[in-house]
Amino acid sequence: MSESILQLSRASVPRKSERIAARSVDGKAVVVVLDARKLHTLNVVGTRVFELCDGTRNLASIAAEIASELDVSAEIVERDTITFLTKMIDEGAIEIAGAGDSR
């Protein structure tokens, strides 16, 4: 199943792909998608969202935490988080827990 056709919802539970290597450098995540041999450098907010993608939090709780930390509207953060996660899913860096796997 292609991840790019997956529709994200507030209940979606994102997690980091097992096919990445990631490190934090100066507060920014550097993510290498091994299969695609692509390197991504995330900004501070993207890094925080990426850190929270641990397979236990849903999209709504990730967005709420970011909104609280940044004192920004939850609706804006949720929209931006969906956009960011959709890109990271398409790139192979993030997966949705339970979407076509046996976990």
C-alpha positions as CSV (number, residue, x, y, z in Angstrom):
1,M,0.0,0.0,0.0
2,S,1.4,3.4,-1.0
3,E,1.7,5.7,2.0
4,S,1.0,8.7,-0.1
5,I,-2.6,7.8,-0.6
6,L,-3.1,7.5,3.2
7,Q,-5.4,10.1,4.6
8,L,-4.3,11.6,7.9
9,S,-6.8,12.3,10.6
10,R,-6.6,13.7,14.1
11,A,-6.6,10.1,15.3
12,S,-3.6,9.0,13.1
13,V,-0.7,7.8,15.1
14,P,2.6,8.7,13.3
15,R,5.9,7.0,14.1
16,K,9.4,7.2,12.7
17,S,10.1,4.7,9.9
18,E,12.5,1.9,10.7
19,R,14.3,2.7,7.4
20,I,15.8,6.0,8.6
21,A,18.8,7.3,10.4
22,A,18.3,10.4,12.4
23,R,20.4,12.7,14.6
24,S,19.8,16.1,16.2
25,V,22.5,18.7,15.5
26,D,22.2,22.1,17.1
27,G,18.5,21.5,17.9
28,K,17.6,20.5,14.3
29,A,17.0,16.9,13.2
30,V,19.0,15.5,10.3
31,V,17.0,12.6,8.8
32,V,18.3,10.2,6.2
33,V,15.8,8.0,4.4
34,L,17.9,4.9,3.7
35,D,15.9,3.4,0.9
36,A,15.6,6.7,-1.0
37,R,19.1,7.9,0.0
38,K,17.6,11.3,0.8
39,L,18.8,13.7,3.5
40,H,16.4,16.1,5.2
41,T,17.3,18.8,7.6
42,L,14.3,19.9,9.7
43,N,13.8,23.2,11.3
44,V,13.2,23.5,15.1
45,V,9.4,23.1,14.9
46,G,9.7,20.2,12.4
47,T,12.3,18.6,14.7
48,R,9.9,18.8,17.6
49,V,7.0,17.3,15.6
50,F,9.4,14.5,14.4
51,E,10.5,13.9,18.1
52,L,6.9,13.5,19.1
53,C,6.2,10.9,16.3
54,D,6.9,8.0,18.6
55,G,3.9,5.7,17.7
56,T,2.1,6.5,21.0
57,R,0.7,10.0,20.3
58,N,-2.0,10.8,17.8
59,L,-1.8,13.8,15.4
60,A,-4.2,15.8,17.6
61,S,-2.1,15.4,20.7
62,I,1.1,16.2,18.8
63,A,-0.4,19.4,17.5
64,A,-1.9,20.3,20.9
65,E,1.5,19.9,22.5
66,I,3.3,22.0,19.8
67,A,0.5,24.7,20.1
68,S,1.0,24.8,23.8
69,E,4.8,25.1,23.6
70,L,4.6,27.8,21.0
71,D,1.5,29.6,22.2
72,V,-0.1,29.3,18.8
73,S,-3.6,28.4,17.7
74,A,-4.1,24.6,17.8
75,E,-6.0,24.8,14.5
76,I,-3.1,26.4,12.7
77,V,-0.6,23.9,14.2
78,E,-2.8,21.0,13.3
79,R,-3.1,22.1,9.7
80,D,0.7,22.6,9.5
81,T,1.4,19.3,11.2
82,I,-0.8,17.5,8.7
83,T,1.1,19.2,5.8
84,F,4.5,18.3,7.4
85,L,3.6,14.7,8.2
86,T,2.1,14.1,4.7
87,K,5.4,15.2,3.2
88,M,7.5,13.1,5.6
89,I,5.2,10.0,4.9
90,D,5.6,10.6,1.1
91,E,9.4,10.8,1.7
92,G,9.4,7.5,3.7
93,A,10.6,9.1,7.0
94,I,7.3,8.7,8.9
95,E,4.7,5.8,8.9
96,I,1.3,5.7,10.4
97,A,1.0,3.0,13.2
98,G,-1.4,0.3,12.2
99,A,-1.5,1.3,8.5
100,G,-1.0,-2.0,6.7
101,D,1.5,-3.5,9.2
102,S,1.3,-6.2,11.8
103,R,2.2,-4.0,14.8
